[in-house]
Amino acid sequence: MTHYPHLAPCMAKRILIAPLDWGLGHATRCIPLIRHILELGHEPVIAAEGRPLALLREEFPDQEFIHFRGYEISYPEGRGMVWKMGVAAPRIIRRIEEEHHELQAIIQQYRIDAVISDNRFGLYSDKVPCAYITHQVMIKAPFFEGFLHGLHRRYMERYTEVWVPDHATNGLSGDLGHKHPLPPTGRYIGPLSRFQSGDSDMVRDILVLISGPEPQRTRFENIVLKQLETFEGTAMAVLGTPEFKTERTDGRGHRIVPHLPAAQLEQAVRESRLVISRSGYSTIMDLSVLGKRAVFVPTPGQTEQEYLGKMFHASGQHLLMPQRHFDLGKAWADSKDFAGFAPRESHAYREHVERFVTSLS
């Protein structure tokens, strides 16, 4: 076991939290962690950029932030994701090496006592304990899954702990979190959701959550907004652009919102009969807590979302509808044949955070 002699006993610890810049999901699932760290009387220091940074600044305006460059992954207009990622791989690997070296300076400069990395591969150190969050113990890919798993496992084993945000049994991540054994330091910590279970009156038919990396986020936004023009039910669209603030109402009276803070978004989800969204894992965790019914529209080419969408469609829980065939009216009609989630809230992650922070004393 590694020891950290420079950590003198004190009341408050400074904990660096750094989410991956791949859509907003990694940032949103850090929200309950940050909240609990604050409840425990410690000091989260948040490292991010772009939309994740904007979202977390809005949720935690009084906290300390570091502008920390991400992997800058973008999606092709078509479905050539394998080629795109292959071309980008050398740049991503360089960035992983860079962030590893940058972290050592950040630890010293900002007096960091521990690190929580949400799927950023290079944020490990022998100076302080480092926890790594991932639901993809197995990285889903059309080719070389065995190679990618071995590579990912080598990164995971460099961390003090590996946290998988899922139930140990009957989980939400399927093969992603359960096909392969966890690393020796791995543990299931339960889902990470910023939401809490509870009931609300229904005030609208559909809530559309538009998210994910560009350019596919904008592409999906354009499809949805055009089809809302002829949708006769009640609907709201949240565009996943927290850097913008102005909302509007379209010609049908549908509310179009750039972004909602966590509490307002939770209320909007509660009040909606159906949620249309990407099948990102963070969204799945949120919807499972509230027991909602969804139509999943995976980001084209993102194999993880495509896998999860197919898994929940096959189980009879949620309708899967590819973006290229998206039809709002059909989604509303066909979704009624699916059961949705049964509410299943978990606060298990709190025990793991408390144990991790207590070990710093």
C-alpha positions in Angstrom: 0.0 0.0 0.0 1.3 3.5 -0.9 1.7 6.0 1.9 1.4 9.7 1.7 3.6 11.2 4.5 3.1 14.8 3.4 -0.6 14.7 4.4 -0.7 16.3 7.8 -3.8 15.7 9.9 -6.3 18.5 9.5 -10.1 19.1 9.3 -10.7 20.1 5.7 -9.1 18.3 2.7 -8.8 19.8 -0.7 -10.0 17.3 -3.3 -9.5 17.8 -7.0 -12.5 16.6 -9.2 -11.9 16.4 -12.9 -14.6 15.1 -15.3 -13.9 14.0 -18.9 -15.0 16.5 -21.5 -17.1 14.0 -23.6 -20.6 15.6 -23.5 -22.0 16.7 -20.1 -22.7 13.3 -18.5 -19.3 13.0 -16.8 -19.8 16.5 -15.3 -23.4 15.9 -14.2 -22.6 12.7 -12.3 -19.8 14.5 -10.4 -22.5 16.8 -8.9 -23.6 14.4 -6.2 -20.0 13.7 -5.3 -19.2 17.4 -5.0 -22.3 18.0 -2.9 -21.4 15.2 -0.5 -17.8 16.4 -0.2 -19.1 19.8 0.8 -21.5 18.2 3.3 -18.5 16.5 4.9 -16.8 19.8 5.4 -14.1 19.4 2.7 -13.1 21.6 -0.2 -13.7 20.5 -3.8 -11.5 22.0 -6.4 -13.0 21.5 -9.9 -10.9 21.1 -13.0 -12.7 21.3 -16.4 -13.2 23.3 -19.5 -15.9 24.2 -22.0 -19.5 23.1 -21.3 -18.6 20.8 -18.3 -16.9 23.9 -16.8 -19.9 26.1 -17.5 -22.3 23.6 -16.0 -20.4 23.0 -12.8 -19.8 26.7 -12.3 -23.5 27.3 -12.4 -24.1 24.5 -9.9 -21.3 25.5 -7.6 -20.6 29.2 -8.1 -18.7 29.6 -4.8 -16.2 26.8 -5.4 -12.6 27.0 -6.8 -12.1 26.2 -10.4 -9.1 25.4 -12.6 -9.3 25.7 -16.4 -8.1 22.2 -17.4 -7.9 21.2 -21.0 -9.7 18.1 -22.0 -9.3 15.6 -24.8 -11.3 17.7 -27.3 -13.0 14.7 -28.9 -15.5 15.5 -31.7 -17.8 13.3 -33.7 -18.0 13.0 -37.5 -21.1 14.1 -39.3 -21.6 10.6 -40.6 -20.9 7.2 -38.9 -17.1 7.0 -39.4 -16.4 7.0 -35.7 -13.9 4.2 -35.8 -11.8 6.0 -38.4 -12.2 9.3 -36.5 -11.0 7.8 -33.2 -8.2 6.0 -34.9 -6.9 9.2 -36.3 -7.4 11.0 -33.0 -5.7 8.3 -30.9 -2.1 9.7 -31.0 -3.4 13.1 -30.0 -5.5 11.7 -27.1 -2.6 9.6 -25.8 -0.3 12.7 -25.9 -3.0 14.6 -23.9 -3.2 11.8 -21.3 0.6 12.0 -20.9 0.4 15.8 -20.6 -2.4 15.8 -18.1 -0.5 13.3 -15.9 2.5 15.7 -15.7 0.2 18.8 -15.3 -1.5 17.1 -12.4 1.7 16.8 -10.4 2.1 20.6 -10.6 -1.5 21.2 -9.7 -1.2 19.0 -6.6 1.6 21.2 -5.4 0.3 24.6 -6.5 -3.3 24.1 -5.2 -2.4 22.0 -2.1 -4.4 19.1 -3.3 -4.9 16.2 -0.8 -6.7 13.7 -3.2 -8.0 13.4 -6.7 -11.2 12.1 -8.2 -10.9 11.6 -11.9 -14.1 10.8 -13.9 -12.8 8.8 -16.8 -9.7 10.9 -17.4 -6.9 8.4 -17.8 -3.9 10.4 -16.8 -4.9 11.8 -13.4 -3.0 9.4 -11.1 -0.1 10.3 -8.8 2.1 8.8 -6.2 1.8 12.1 -4.3 -1.8 11.7 -3.2 -4.6 9.1 -3.3 -6.4 9.1 -6.6 -9.8 7.6 -7.4 -10.9 6.8 -10.9 -14.6 6.7 -11.9 -15.8 4.6 -14.9 -18.8 2.6 -15.8 -17.0 1.2 -18.8 -14.7 -1.4 -17.3 -15.1 -2.9 -20.8 -14.9 -0.3 -23.5 -17.5 -1.1 -26.1 -16.1 -1.0 -29.6 -16.7 -2.7 -33.0 -13.2 -4.0 -33.0 -10.3 -4.8 -30.6 -12.5 -4.9 -27.5 -10.0 -7.3 -25.8 -7.1 -5.0 -26.6 -8.9 -1.9 -25.4 -9.9 -3.6 -22.2 -6.3 -4.6 -21.5 -5.1 -1.0 -22.2 -7.9 0.4 -20.0 -7.1 -2.0 -17.2 -3.5 -0.9 -17.2 -4.6 2.7 -16.6 -7.1 1.7 -13.9 -4.4 -0.2 -12.0 -2.4 3.0 -11.7 -5.1 4.5 -9.4 -5.5 4.1 -5.7 -9.1 3.1 -6.2 -11.5 2.4 -9.1 -15.2 3.3 -8.6 -17.8 1.8 -10.9 -21.1 3.8 -10.5 -23.5 0.9 -10.7 -25.2 -1.7 -8.5 -23.1 -4.8 -7.9 -26.0 -7.0 -9.2 -28.9 -6.2 -11.5 -26.9 -3.2 -12.7 -27.7 -0.6 -15.3 -24.5 -0.9 -17.3 -24.8 -4.4 -18.6 -21.5 -5.8 -20.1 -19.8 -2.4 -19.8 -19.5 -2.7 -16.0 -20.0 -6.4 -15.4 -18.5 -8.5 -18.2 -14.9 -8.4 -16.8 -13.7 -8.6 -13.2 -12.9 -5.3 -11.6 -9.3 -4.4 -10.8 -8.1 -5.4 -7.3 -8.8 -1.9 -6.1 -12.2 -1.7 -7.9 -15.6 -1.5 -6.2 -19.2 -0.9 -7.2 -20.3 2.3 -5.5 -23.9 2.4 -6.7 -25.4 4.8 -9.3 -24.4 8.5 -9.2 -27.4 10.7 -9.8 -28.0 14.3 -9.0 -31.7 13.4 -8.6 -33.8 11.9 -5.8 -36.8 9.7 -6.0 -40.3 11.2 -5.6 -43.6 11.9 -7.3 -44.9 15.0 -9.2 -48.0 15.8 -11.1 -47.6 15.5 -14.9 -47.7 18.9 -16.7 -46.4 17.9 -20.2 -46.2 15.0 -22.6 -42.6 15.1 -23.7 -39.3 16.4 -22.4 -36.4 16.3 -24.9 -32.9 16.4 -23.5 -30.4 17.2 -26.2 -26.8 16.6 -25.3 -23.5 15.1 -26.3 -20.4 16.2 -28.3 -20.5 18.3 -31.4 -21.4 18.3 -34.2 -24.0 15.6 -33.4 -25.6 17.6 -30.6 -26.4 20.4 -33.0 -27.6 18.0 -35.6 -30.0 16.4 -33.2 -31.2 19.8 -32.0 -32.1 20.8 -35.5 -34.1 17.6 -36.1 -36.0 18.0 -32.8 -36.8 21.7 -33.1 -38.1 21.2 -36.7 -40.4 18.3 -35.6 -41.7 20.2 -32.6 -43.2 22.7 -35.0 -45.8 20.1 -35.9 -46.1 18.2 -32.6 -49.6 18.7 -31.1 -48.9 17.6 -27.6 -47.1 19.5 -24.9 -43.3 19.5 -24.9 -40.1 21.2 -23.6 -36.6 20.9 -25.1 -33.4 21.4 -23.1 -30.6 22.0 -25.5 -27.5 21.1 -23.4 -25.8 24.5 -24.0 -25.1 25.9 -20.5 -22.9 28.7 -21.9 -26.1 30.3 -23.3 -28.9 31.8 -21.1 -31.8 32.9 -23.3 -34.8 30.7 -23.5 -37.8 31.1 -25.9 -41.2 29.6 -26.8 -41.8 28.3 -30.3 -44.9 28.8 -32.4 -46.7 25.8 -30.8 -46.0 27.1 -27.3 -43.2 24.6 -26.6 -40.6 25.9 -24.2 -37.0 25.8 -25.7 -34.4 26.2 -22.9 -30.5 26.3 -23.4 -29.9 24.6 -20.0 -31.5 24.0 -16.6 -29.7 23.8 -13.2 -30.0 20.4 -11.6 -32.9 21.2 -9.3 -35.0 22.7 -12.2 -34.1 19.8 -14.5 -35.1 17.3 -11.9 -38.5 18.9 -11.6 -38.9 19.1 -15.4 -38.1 15.3 -15.7 -40.6 14.5 -12.9 -43.4 16.5 -14.6 -43.0 14.8 -18.0 -44.7 11.7 -19.1 -41.9 10.7 -21.5 -38.2 11.7 -21.8 -36.4 11.6 -25.1 -32.7 11.7 -24.7 -29.3 10.2 -25.6 -28.7 6.8 -24.0 -25.7 8.2 -22.1 -25.0 6.4 -18.9 -25.4 9.4 -16.7 -28.8 10.1 -18.1 -29.8 6.5 -17.6 -28.8 6.8 -13.9 -30.9 9.9 -13.5 -33.9 8.4 -15.2 -33.6 5.2 -13.1 -33.8 7.1 -9.8 -37.0 8.8 -10.9 -38.6 5.7 -12.5 -39.1 7.3 -15.9 -40.0 6.0 -19.3 -37.7 7.1 -22.2 -37.0 7.0 -25.9 -33.3 6.6 -26.4 -31.6 8.2 -29.4 -27.9 7.2 -29.2 -25.2 9.6 -30.5 -24.4 8.1 -34.0 -21.2 6.1 -33.9 -21.0 6.0 -30.1 -20.9 2.3 -29.5 -21.5 2.5 -25.7 -24.8 4.4 -26.2 -25.9 2.2 -29.1 -25.2 -0.9 -26.9 -27.2 0.5 -23.9 -30.1 1.6 -26.1 -30.3 -1.9 -27.6 -30.1 -3.5 -24.2 -33.0 -1.5 -22.7 -35.1 -1.9 -25.9 -34.6 -5.7 -25.8 -35.6 -5.7 -22.1 -38.9 -4.0 -22.9 -38.1 -1.0 -20.7 -37.3 1.8 -23.3 -37.8 2.4 -27.0 -34.7 2.8 -29.1 -34.9 5.1 -32.1 -31.8 5.9 -34.2 -31.2 9.6 -34.9 -31.3 9.1 -38.7 -34.9 7.7 -38.3 -36.0 10.0 -35.5 -39.8 10.7 -35.7 -41.2 12.6 -32.7 -44.8 11.6 -33.2 -43.9 7.9 -33.7 -41.6 8.1 -30.6 -44.5 9.4 -28.5 -46.9 6.7 -29.8 -44.6 3.7 -29.8 -43.0 4.4 -26.4 -46.3 3.5 -24.7 -45.5 -0.2 -25.3 -42.5 0.0 -23.0 -42.5 -0.3 -19.3 -39.9 2.3 -18.2 -37.7 2.1 -15.1 -39.0 1.1 -11.7 -37.6 3.7 -9.2 -34.4 2.5 -7.6 -32.5 5.1 -5.6 -29.1 4.4 -4.1 -26.9 6.5 -1.8 -24.2 3.8 -1.5 -21.6 6.2 -3.1 -21.7 8.4 0.0 -20.2 5.6 2.2 -17.3 5.2 -0.3 -16.6 8.9 -0.5 -16.6 9.2 3.3 -14.2 6.2 3.6 -11.9 7.7 0.9 -11.8 11.1 2.5 -11.4 9.7 6.0 -8.4 7.7 4.8 -6.6 11.1 4.1 -6.4 12.0 7.8 
